[in-house]
Amino acid sequence: MSAAALHPTHVPGRVLLHPVSVTALAVWLVNDHVFKALWPGHLIVGKLSDVASLIAFPLLALAAYEWLGFLLRRRWDGWPVLVVGCAATAFVMGTINVFPAAADFYETGLGAAQWPFQAVAAVANGHGLPNLRPVQLWMDATDLLTLPCVAVPLYLGWRARRALGGDGPHRYAPIP
């Protein structure tokens, strides 16, 4: 692998190292695994999780896309992935807080996504396979007030893209 492939501007997932990203991921993690247990249903705890997820989730999708490109030895433009990730995150956040059917689908889908990890942990601890448990979601239309936070990952992505020269010929170039 050449020195150009290891240059800091070509580090896949580098947007997750930005202080805003690190903060959002930390808040999301601590909030969902500590604060929600201490203060279930509390207004601030719910809004913290919403804001953190609106910032972190699109950035995680972008980082995954960049790592895929790195593993395939390609350097792709991640901007469309970030835009779609932001739109999808805002759409899901909006629908699960307004439409009961969307909330039910989300609860079951996220529970199913978590099940393999719960199953591995249960088997590793000598227990049988756990049942599929939907997650608990509190529908709250005021969560829609947090949707503008999805602009934060767009701004971070836009700044990073400008710093790299926008849509230059490197978009789909193989990594030497």
Secondary structure, DSSP 8 states (H G I E B T S, - for coil): --HHHHSGGG-TTGGGGSHHHHHHHHHHHHIIIIIHHHSTT-HHHHHHHHHHHHHHHHHHHHHHHHHHHHHTTEE---HHHHHHHHHHHHHHHHHHTT-HHHHHHHHHHHHHHHHHHHHHHHHHTT--------------GGGGGGGGGGHHHHHHHHHHHHHTTSS-GGGGEE--
